[in-house]
Amino acid sequence: MLITGASSGFGRVMAETLARKQYRVFATMRNVNDRNAAVATELAELAKRESLDLQALELDVTDEVSVERAVGEVLEKCGQIDILINNAGYGIMDLSETVTTEQARRQFDVNFFGVVRMNRAVLPAMKRRGSGLLIYVSSGAGRLAFPGMGFYCASKFAMEALAEIYRYEIAALGIDTVILEPGAYRTAVADRLESGEDPARRAGYGEFAKVPQALLQRIRNSRANPQEFADRVLEIIETPPGQRELRYRVGSGGTGGAVERINTVTDEVQAQLLEVFGITELAKLKTASDRKE
């Protein structure tokens, strides 16, 4: 199992939780010999102390060479990659006009193109094996538009669209796709949210300029435990192949019902679309009633 962005937040908790359940986990992150050296050491010590098959591995999702090198190393050691958790990501919290074009590119390079690189790296091995699971850590902001989070929402909307298309294209190959849409959780990621790099553009917005900080404060006030998220991921992983849902809303919060309503409606509309174009049977997708049998 390979997890991206595992130095902190959901990635770190998932890595430890899944390793304790006897999965072989490669917790990938940038700068394992520099900024994240202490994290890599902590994971190594944990693995030794609890006899876990857990290893920190250098991987930068924005660097094609880094991605290919890390995936190649895992394949050399294990011969296969059963599960990829696309977790690496970060957010920009500010008025959209304050975000420069270059800053927007960086947001998409991690949250969207990082997923493209990872999928392209692992899918050949999964196809040869005829099985696998791709998990995408999205957000409620991947289905709802939050003012003050414009480019984060846009990157997650894009990721979810791509993930769903992948599902249609690879389900018949024995590879499952799961999108996780967590609510607000207080993790270290909330302390590293970026502001717009052109703050002068806040001029003229009046009281609305305060909205991004108000949203950030609500996230930081969340009491939801990230362990709940990791436990849900474990349940999904242990669900038999072919019986997993495409999307899971994880955690509580005022927007949870809205996200689930959107998912229900879009599932129905997408099913109709696939039927119209004669793709349902080709993709060998099961309906909700099929999965419950």
C-alpha positions, 0 to 999 in steps of 0.5 A: 500500500502506498500513501501520498502526503503521509508526513502529517494529517490524514496521511500520517494517521492512515499510515499508522492505523493501516500498518497496525492492521498488518498492511505493508505501508509505504508512507510517502512524503517530500524531504525525508532527509531534510524537513521531514527527517524527524517524521521519517525517524518517528515512523521507523522507531514506531515500526521497530517498536510495534513490529510494523511493516511501515516505511517512510519513502521519498516522493514528491507528487509534483515531480515525475522523476520522483514519482516514478522512482518511488513507485519503482522502488515499491514494485521492486520490493513487493512486486505489486501495489494493491492500494494507492491512497492519493492523499497529498494536497494542500489548500489556499484560503483567501478571496479568489482574486488575491490568488496569482496565476502561478499560485493557482498552478501550484495548487493544481500541480499538487491536488490534481496533476499529482494524482495524474502522475501517481495513477499513471505510475501505478496503473500498469502494474494493477492492470497486469495483476487484474486488481487494485484499489485507487482511493482519493482523499477529496473534501466536502469542498469537492462537491460544494463551492465555499467562498474563500476557498475557490482554487482549493474547491476547483482543484478538488472538483477537478480531481473528483471528476477525473476519479469518476472517469477513471472508475468507468474506464478501469472498473472492468479491469478489476480496479476499484475507485473510491472517493472520500469526502471528509468534513472539517477535521482539525489537523496540522494541514489547517495550520499550513493553509496559504493566503493569496499572494496578492493581498492588495486585491482584497480592496473593495470587498468590504466585510466579505474580505473577512469570510476566508478567515471566518471559515478557517476559524471554523475548521480550526475549531473542529473537534472531529478526531482524524482517527475516525477518518482512518478507521473509515478508510480501513473499513472501506479497504476491507470491503470486498472488491466490487462492493465498494461505493464510489463516494463516501462522505466521512465525518459530521458537519452541517454540509454533510447532508448536502454532499450526500444529496448531491452524490445521490442525484449525480449517481442517478444522472450519471447512470442514465448518461452511461446507459444512453451511450451504451457504456454501462455494460462495457464498464461492468459497473454494478448498481447500488442494488447489485452491491447490496445483494 
